[in-house]
């Protein structure tokens, strides 16, 4: 999983699956777009106007990338 924030675009992106694959983007609200990949699985979540929708100061800075350890995966 990888979480990135673009302050110029005020866009937060949560990438759940790092594999290269074709995606279909589906807008589920004015500010949220889901990227759907193989087998209809969500591979990414895009939050537009992120600073208005998420408490970024609680979330950022975040530098998490990779696979959680087995103890943390529940």
Biopython code that builds the backbone (N, CA, C, O; Angstrom):
import numpy as np
from Bio.PDB.StructureBuilder import StructureBuilder

atoms = [
    (1, "UNK", "N", (0.859, -1.166, 0.000)),
    (1, "UNK", "CA", (0.000, 0.000, 0.000)),
    (1, "UNK", "C", (0.905, 1.230, 0.000)),
    (1, "UNK", "O", (1.977, 1.231, 0.607)),
    (2, "UNK", "N", (0.457, 2.266, -0.686)),
    (2, "UNK", "CA", (1.216, 3.501, -0.782)),
    (2, "UNK", "C", (0.236, 4.666, -0.703)),
    (2, "UNK", "O", (-0.776, 4.674, -1.404)),
    (3, "UNK", "N", (0.527, 5.642, 0.141)),
    (3, "UNK", "CA", (-0.330, 6.810, 0.283)),
    (3, "UNK", "C", (0.473, 8.042, -0.105)),
    (3, "UNK", "O", (1.552, 8.282, 0.439)),
    (4, "UNK", "N", (-0.053, 8.827, -1.049)),
    (4, "UNK", "CA", (0.633, 10.035, -1.473)),
    (4, "UNK", "C", (-0.336, 11.213, -1.440)),
    (4, "UNK", "O", (-1.546, 11.061, -1.608)),
    (5, "UNK", "N", (0.243, 12.398, -1.217)),
    (5, "UNK", "CA", (-0.549, 13.610, -1.218)),
    (5, "UNK", "C", (0.134, 14.640, -2.109)),
    (5, "UNK", "O", (1.334, 14.884, -1.977)),
    (6, "UNK", "N", (-0.631, 15.242, -3.015)),
    (6, "UNK", "CA", (-0.143, 16.293, -3.894)),
    (6, "UNK", "C", (-0.756, 17.593, -3.408)),
    (6, "UNK", "O", (-1.956, 17.814, -3.570)),
    (7, "UNK", "N", (0.070, 18.466, -2.805)),
    (7, "UNK", "CA", (-0.484, 19.692, -2.236)),
    (7, "UNK", "C", (-0.881, 20.702, -3.300)),
    (7, "UNK", "O", (-1.754, 21.533, -3.052)),
    (8, "UNK", "N", (-0.272, 20.657, -4.465)),
    (8, "UNK", "CA", (-0.676, 21.577, -5.542)),
    (8, "UNK", "C", (-2.090, 21.273, -6.035)),
    (8, "UNK", "O", (-2.884, 22.181, -6.281)),
    (9, "UNK", "N", (-2.387, 19.991, -6.174)),
    (9, "UNK", "CA", (-3.710, 19.585, -6.655)),
    (9, "UNK", "C", (-4.676, 19.312, -5.502)),
    (9, "UNK", "O", (-5.868, 19.106, -5.726)),
    (10, "UNK", "N", (-4.156, 19.309, -4.252)),
    (10, "UNK", "CA", (-4.940, 18.955, -3.065)),
    (10, "UNK", "C", (-5.596, 17.602, -3.262)),
    (10, "UNK", "O", (-6.801, 17.433, -3.075)),
    (11, "UNK", "N", (-4.754, 16.633, -3.651)),
    (11, "UNK", "CA", (-5.228, 15.301, -3.995)),
    (11, "UNK", "C", (-4.507, 14.258, -3.147)),
    (11, "UNK", "O", (-3.278, 14.238, -3.084)),
    (12, "UNK", "N", (-5.272, 13.405, -2.506)),
    (12, "UNK", "CA", (-4.734, 12.290, -1.734)),
    (12, "UNK", "C", (-5.014, 11.016, -2.508)),
    (12, "UNK", "O", (-6.139, 10.793, -2.956)),
    (13, "UNK", "N", (-3.996, 10.175, -2.670)),
    (13, "UNK", "CA", (-4.190, 8.924, -3.403)),
    (13, "UNK", "C", (-3.690, 7.767, -2.561)),
    (13, "UNK", "O", (-2.559, 7.774, -2.076)),
    (14, "UNK", "N", (-4.546, 6.777, -2.394)),
    (14, "UNK", "CA", (-4.203, 5.569, -1.649)),
    (14, "UNK", "C", (-4.138, 4.435, -2.662)),
    (14, "UNK", "O", (-5.152, 4.044, -3.239)),
    (15, "UNK", "N", (-2.941, 3.914, -2.871)),
    (15, "UNK", "CA", (-2.738, 2.819, -3.825)),
    (15, "UNK", "C", (-2.695, 1.527, -3.036)),
    (15, "UNK", "O", (-1.805, 1.333, -2.208)),
    (16, "UNK", "N", (-3.652, 0.638, -3.285)),
    (16, "UNK", "CA", (-3.768, -0.610, -2.535)),
    (16, "UNK", "C", (-3.047, -1.771, -3.197)),
    (16, "UNK", "O", (-2.646, -2.720, -2.523)),
    (17, "UNK", "N", (-2.879, -1.704, -4.512)),
    (17, "UNK", "CA", (-2.266, -2.796, -5.276)),
    (17, "UNK", "C", (-1.239, -2.184, -6.209)),
    (17, "UNK", "O", (-1.595, -1.385, -7.075)),
    (18, "UNK", "N", (0.015, -2.537, -6.054)),
    (18, "UNK", "CA", (1.108, -1.933, -6.818)),
    (18, "UNK", "C", (1.301, -2.552, -8.209)),
    (18, "UNK", "O", (2.080, -2.033, -9.008)),
    (19, "UNK", "N", (0.607, -3.643, -8.504)),
    (19, "UNK", "CA", (0.789, -4.283, -9.813)),
    (19, "UNK", "C", (0.307, -3.383, -10.941)),
    (19, "UNK", "O", (-0.693, -2.681, -10.797)),
    (20, "UNK", "N", (1.025, -3.406, -12.071)),
    (20, "UNK", "CA", (0.595, -2.686, -13.264)),
    (20, "UNK", "C", (-0.606, -3.415, -13.853)),
    (20, "UNK", "O", (-0.554, -4.627, -14.061)),
    (21, "UNK", "N", (-1.672, -2.697, -14.119)),
    (21, "UNK", "CA", (-2.874, -3.290, -14.698)),
    (21, "UNK", "C", (-3.775, -2.185, -15.229)),
    (21, "UNK", "O", (-3.663, -1.022, -14.841)),
    (22, "UNK", "N", (-4.650, -2.574, -16.106)),
    (22, "UNK", "CA", (-5.622, -1.600, -16.607)),
    (22, "UNK", "C", (-6.621, -1.311, -15.508)),
    (22, "UNK", "O", (-7.011, -2.201, -14.752)),
    (23, "UNK", "N", (-7.035, -0.041, -15.429)),
    (23, "UNK", "CA", (-8.011, 0.342, -14.418)),
    (23, "UNK", "C", (-9.155, 1.112, -15.056)),
    (23, "UNK", "O", (-9.012, 1.746, -16.102)),
    (24, "UNK", "N", (-10.276, 1.031, -14.396)),
    (24, "UNK", "CA", (-11.439, 1.839, -14.738)),
    (24, "UNK", "C", (-11.672, 2.752, -13.537)),
    (24, "UNK", "O", (-11.760, 2.284, -12.402)),
    (25, "UNK", "N", (-11.769, 4.040, -13.790)),
    (25, "UNK", "CA", (-12.016, 4.989, -12.708)),
    (25, "UNK", "C", (-13.502, 5.246, -12.579)),
    (25, "UNK", "O", (-14.176, 5.574, -13.555)),
    (26, "UNK", "N", (-14.010, 5.093, -11.356)),
    (26, "UNK", "CA", (-15.435, 5.311, -11.092)),
    (26, "UNK", "C", (-15.596, 6.377, -10.026)),
    (26, "UNK", "O", (-15.136, 6.214, -8.896)),
    (27, "UNK", "N", (-16.243, 7.453, -10.386)),
    (27, "UNK", "CA", (-16.515, 8.517, -9.414)),
    (27, "UNK", "C", (-17.687, 8.069, -8.557)),
    (27, "UNK", "O", (-18.768, 7.784, -9.071)),
    (28, "UNK", "N", (-17.468, 8.007, -7.248)),
    (28, "UNK", "CA", (-18.521, 7.568, -6.338)),
    (28, "UNK", "C", (-19.147, 8.738, -5.585)),
    (28, "UNK", "O", (-20.204, 8.597, -4.970)),
    (29, "UNK", "N", (-18.485, 9.895, -5.639)),
    (29, "UNK", "CA", (-19.040, 11.122, -5.076)),
    (29, "UNK", "C", (-18.318, 12.286, -5.749)),
    (29, "UNK", "O", (-17.458, 12.074, -6.604)),
    (30, "UNK", "N", (-18.661, 13.498, -5.370)),
    (30, "UNK", "CA", (-17.994, 14.658, -5.962)),
    (30, "UNK", "C", (-16.491, 14.656, -5.699)),
    (30, "UNK", "O", (-15.715, 15.184, -6.496)),
    (31, "UNK", "N", (-16.083, 14.061, -4.580)),
    (31, "UNK", "CA", (-14.692, 14.145, -4.161)),
    (31, "UNK", "C", (-13.951, 12.818, -4.093)),
    (31, "UNK", "O", (-12.784, 12.797, -3.701)),
    (32, "UNK", "N", (-14.582, 11.717, -4.459)),
    (32, "UNK", "CA", (-13.929, 10.411, -4.359)),
    (32, "UNK", "C", (-14.061, 9.649, -5.673)),
    (32, "UNK", "O", (-15.141, 9.518, -6.249)),
    (33, "UNK", "N", (-12.891, 9.147, -6.124)),
    (33, "UNK", "CA", (-12.830, 8.334, -7.340)),
    (33, "UNK", "C", (-12.154, 7.019, -6.971)),
    (33, "UNK", "O", (-11.094, 7.013, -6.346)),
    (34, "UNK", "N", (-12.773, 5.906, -7.361)),
    (34, "UNK", "CA", (-12.183, 4.587, -7.135)),
    (34, "UNK", "C", (-11.563, 4.096, -8.424)),
    (34, "UNK", "O", (-12.171, 4.213, -9.489)),
    (35, "UNK", "N", (-10.356, 3.545, -8.346)),
    (35, "UNK", "CA", (-9.737, 2.881, -9.482)),
    (35, "UNK", "C", (-9.974, 1.389, -9.311)),
    (35, "UNK", "O", (-9.536, 0.780, -8.334)),
    (36, "UNK", "N", (-10.672, 0.815, -10.275)),
    (36, "UNK", "CA", (-11.047, -0.596, -10.232)),
    (36, "UNK", "C", (-10.166, -1.352, -11.221)),
    (36, "UNK", "O", (-10.051, -0.966, -12.384)),
    (37, "UNK", "N", (-9.544, -2.436, -10.748)),
    (37, "UNK", "CA", (-8.644, -3.224, -11.583)),
    (37, "UNK", "C", (-9.213, -4.594, -11.888)),
    (37, "UNK", "O", (-10.424, -4.792, -11.978)),
    (38, "UNK", "N", (-8.291, -5.532, -12.044)),
    (38, "UNK", "CA", (-8.665, -6.908, -12.370)),
    (38, "UNK", "C", (-9.620, -7.479, -11.333)),
    (38, "UNK", "O", (-9.526, -7.171, -10.144)),
    (39, "UNK", "N", (-10.526, -8.302, -11.794)),
    (39, "UNK", "CA", (-11.505, -8.969, -10.925)),
    (39, "UNK", "C", (-12.361, -7.989, -10.134)),
    (39, "UNK", "O", (-12.860, -8.321, -9.059)),
    (40, "UNK", "N", (-12.534, -6.767, -10.674)),
    (40, "UNK", "CA", (-13.378, -5.746, -10.043)),
    (40, "UNK", "C", (-12.901, -5.362, -8.639)),
    (40, "UNK", "O", (-13.708, -4.954, -7.804)),
    (41, "UNK", "N", (-11.607, -5.489, -8.378)),
    (41, "UNK", "CA", (-11.058, -5.127, -7.067)),
    (41, "UNK", "C", (-10.618, -3.667, -7.081)),
    (41, "UNK", "O", (-10.103, -3.173, -8.084)),
    (42, "UNK", "N", (-10.825, -2.989, -5.967)),
    (42, "UNK", "CA", (-10.386, -1.604, -5.823)),
    (42, "UNK", "C", (-8.874, -1.615, -5.664)),
    (42, "UNK", "O", (-8.340, -2.246, -4.753)),
    (43, "UNK", "N", (-8.182, -0.902, -6.568)),
    (43, "UNK", "CA", (-6.727, -0.836, -6.445)),
    (43, "UNK", "C", (-6.251, 0.540, -6.008)),
    (43, "UNK", "O", (-5.098, 0.701, -5.610)),
    (44, "UNK", "N", (-7.139, 1.543, -6.081)),
    (44, "UNK", "CA", (-6.751, 2.874, -5.662)),
    (44, "UNK", "C", (-7.954, 3.719, -5.294)),
    (44, "UNK", "O", (-9.050, 3.534, -5.824)),
    (45, "UNK", "N", (-7.731, 4.653, -4.374)),
    (45, "UNK", "CA", (-8.770, 5.583, -3.941)),
    (45, "UNK", "C", (-8.197, 6.985, -4.051)),
    (45, "UNK", "O", (-7.170, 7.295, -3.447)),
    (46, "UNK", "N", (-8.856, 7.818, -4.811)),
    (46, "UNK", "CA", (-8.424, 9.197, -5.019)),
    (46, "UNK", "C", (-9.403, 10.120, -4.304)),
    (46, "UNK", "O", (-10.613, 10.047, -4.520)),
    (47, "UNK", "N", (-8.867, 10.990, -3.450)),
    (47, "UNK", "CA", (-9.704, 11.946, -2.725)),
    (47, "UNK", "C", (-9.364, 13.345, -3.232)),
    (47, "UNK", "O", (-8.260, 13.844, -3.014)),
    (48, "UNK", "N", (-10.318, 13.967, -3.904)),
    (48, "UNK", "CA", (-10.143, 15.319, -4.421)),
    (48, "UNK", "C", (-10.443, 16.312, -3.305)),
    (48, "UNK", "O", (-11.190, 15.999, -2.378)),
    (49, "UNK", "N", (-9.868, 17.498, -3.389)),
    (49, "UNK", "CA", (-10.039, 18.504, -2.333)),
    (49, "UNK", "C", (-9.787, 17.863, -0.972)),
    (49, "UNK", "O", (-10.563, 18.034, -0.032)),
    (50, "UNK", "N", (-8.699, 17.134, -0.889)),
    (50, "UNK", "CA", (-8.404, 16.325, 0.296)),
    (50, "UNK", "C", (-8.370, 17.146, 1.583)),
    (50, "UNK", "O", (-8.846, 16.684, 2.620)),
    (51, "UNK", "N", (-7.817, 18.349, 1.530)),
    (51, "UNK", "CA", (-7.718, 19.146, 2.758)),
    (51, "UNK", "C", (-9.079, 19.560, 3.292)),
    (51, "UNK", "O", (-9.204, 19.898, 4.469)),
    (52, "UNK", "N", (-10.094, 19.538, 2.452)),
    (52, "UNK", "CA", (-11.452, 19.870, 2.887)),
    (52, "UNK", "C", (-12.198, 18.643, 3.394)),
    (52, "UNK", "O", (-13.188, 18.771, 4.114)),
    (53, "UNK", "N", (-11.726, 17.450, 3.021)),
    (53, "UNK", "CA", (-12.443, 16.219, 3.332)),
    (53, "UNK", "C", (-11.771, 15.336, 4.377)),
    (53, "UNK", "O", (-12.413, 14.464, 4.961)),
    (54, "UNK", "N", (-10.473, 15.561, 4.614)),
    (54, "UNK", "CA", (-9.720, 14.709, 5.519)),
    (54, "UNK", "C", (-8.867, 15.596, 6.415)),
    (54, "UNK", "O", (-8.371, 16.636, 5.983)),
    (55, "UNK", "N", (-8.704, 15.185, 7.640)),
    (55, "UNK", "CA", (-7.831, 15.918, 8.555)),
    (55, "UNK", "C", (-6.382, 15.546, 8.218)),
    (55, "UNK", "O", (-5.811, 14.637, 8.819)),
    (56, "UNK", "N", (-5.801, 16.254, 7.258)),
    (56, "UNK", "CA", (-4.466, 15.925, 6.773)),
    (56, "UNK", "C", (-3.395, 16.060, 7.849)),
    (56, "UNK", "O", (-2.424, 15.304, 7.846)),
    (57, "UNK", "N", (-3.554, 17.008, 8.767)),
    (57, "UNK", "CA", (-2.547, 17.169, 9.809)),
    (57, "UNK", "C", (-2.454, 15.938, 10.698)),
    (57, "UNK", "O", (-1.410, 15.693, 11.302)),
    (58, "UNK", "N", (-3.525, 15.160, 10.791)),
    (58, "UNK", "CA", (-3.477, 13.915, 11.563)),
    (58, "UNK", "C", (-2.919, 12.772, 10.726)),
    (58, "UNK", "O", (-2.325, 11.837, 11.261)),
    (59, "UNK", "N", (-3.109, 12.849, 9.421)),
    (59, "UNK", "CA", (-2.682, 11.783, 8.519)),
    (59, "UNK", "C", (-1.246, 11.977, 8.045)),
    (59, "UNK", "O", (-0.493, 11.010, 7.927)),
    (60, "UNK", "N", (-0.869, 13.214, 7.777)),
    (60, "UNK", "CA", (0.433, 13.499, 7.182)),
    (60, "UNK", "C", (1.409, 14.019, 8.233)),
    (60, "UNK", "O", (0.924, 14.582, 9.214)),
    (61, "UNK", "N", (2.697, 13.895, 8.136)),
    (61, "UNK", "CA", (3.350, 13.241, 7.001)),
    (61, "UNK", "C", (3.235, 11.733, 7.126)),
    (61, "UNK", "O", (3.383, 11.172, 8.212)),
    (62, "UNK", "N", (2.976, 11.099, 6.029)),
    (62, "UNK", "CA", (2.905, 9.649, 6.007)),
    (62, "UNK", "C", (3.873, 9.155, 4.955)),
    (62, "UNK", "O", (3.891, 9.650, 3.828)),
    (63, "UNK", "N", (4.653, 8.202, 5.319)),
    (63, "UNK", "CA", (5.628, 7.649, 4.392)),
    (63, "UNK", "C", (5.524, 6.138, 4.431)),
    (63, "UNK", "O", (6.542, 5.446, 4.399)),
    (64, "UNK", "N", (4.330, 5.625, 4.499)),
    (64, "UNK", "CA", (4.117, 4.186, 4.575)),
    (64, "UNK", "C", (4.089, 3.622, 3.173)),
    (64, "UNK", "O", (3.411, 4.152, 2.293)),
    (65, "UNK", "N", (4.809, 2.572, 2.970)),
    (65, "UNK", "CA", (4.816, 1.899, 1.686)),
    (65, "UNK", "C", (5.212, 0.450, 1.928)),
    (65, "UNK", "O", (6.108, 0.173, 2.726)),
    (66, "UNK", "N", (4.557, -0.461, 1.252)),
    (66, "UNK", "CA", (4.917, -1.865, 1.383)),
    (66, "UNK", "C", (3.778, -2.710, 1.911)),
    (66, "UNK", "O", (2.622, -2.288, 1.916)),
    (67, "UNK", "N", (4.113, -3.885, 2.347)),
    (67, "UNK", "CA", (3.130, -4.845, 2.839)),
    (67, "UNK", "C", (3.198, -4.893, 4.347)),
    (67, "UNK", "O", (4.285, -4.996, 4.916)),
    (68, "UNK", "N", (2.029, -4.818, 5.020)),
    (68, "UNK", "CA", (2.048, -4.873, 6.487)),
    (68, "UNK", "C", (2.591, -6.209, 6.981)),
    (68, "UNK", "O", (2.468, -7.225, 6.298)),
    (69, "UNK", "N", (3.184, -6.205, 8.154)),
    (69, "UNK", "CA", (3.668, -7.447, 8.735)),
    (69, "UNK", "C", (2.467, -8.299, 9.126)),
    (69, "UNK", "O", (1.390, -7.762, 9.382)),
    (70, "UNK", "N", (2.637, -9.627, 9.175)),
    (70, "UNK", "CA", (1.495, -10.522, 9.487)),
    (70, "UNK", "C", (0.804, -10.173, 10.780)),
    (70, "UNK", "O", (-0.411, -10.345, 10.871)),
    (71, "UNK", "N", (1.522, -9.684, 11.807)),
    (71, "UNK", "CA", (0.865, -9.344, 13.083)),
    (71, "UNK", "C", (-0.106, -8.185, 12.922)),
    (71, "UNK", "O", (-1.112, -8.118, 13.629)),
    (72, "UNK", "N", (0.186, -7.259, 11.986)),
    (72, "UNK", "CA", (-0.649, -6.087, 11.824)),
    (72, "UNK", "C", (-1.795, -6.308, 10.850)),
    (72, "UNK", "O", (-2.776, -5.566, 10.878)),
    (73, "UNK", "N", (-1.691, -7.294, 10.009)),
    (73, "UNK", "CA", (-2.753, -7.558, 9.028)),
    (73, "UNK", "C", (-3.859, -8.318, 9.728)),
    (73, "UNK", "O", (-3.657, -9.435, 10.204)),
    (74, "UNK", "N", (-5.018, -7.711, 9.786)),
    (74, "UNK", "CA", (-6.153, -8.381, 10.457)),
    (74, "UNK", "C", (-7.377, -8.262, 9.603)),
    (74, "UNK", "O", (-8.441, -8.754, 9.978)),
]
sb = StructureBuilder()
sb.init_structure("model")
sb.init_model(0)
sb.init_chain("A")
sb.init_seg("    ")
for serial, (resi, resn, name, xyz) in enumerate(atoms, 1):
    if name == "N":
        sb.init_residue(resn, " ", resi, " ")
    sb.init_atom(name, np.array(xyz, "f"), 0.0, 1.0, " ", f" {name:<3s}", serial, name[0])
structure = sb.get_structure()
